[in-house]
């Protein structure tokens, strides 16, 4: 099953780092995935995220305002 990983943020260095870590985590798990970068502030606030970067998996917010490492992101990707 394909996982959708949303990176919620304007594209700042922290957002890019979170995106890199999410991609690394998904690759290491051998998942079929898509990374979607949500940069529009109105879209980001629809997720309830007020501090970026945010991470959502399949539309569910998992983290706000911090850059997680691949290990932590793997935990979210393995949750169903």
Secondary structure, 3 states (H helix, E strand, C coil): CCEEEEEECCCCHHHHHHHHHHHHHHHHHCCCEEEEEECCHHHHHHCCCCCCCEEEECCEEEEECCCCCHHHHHHHHHCC
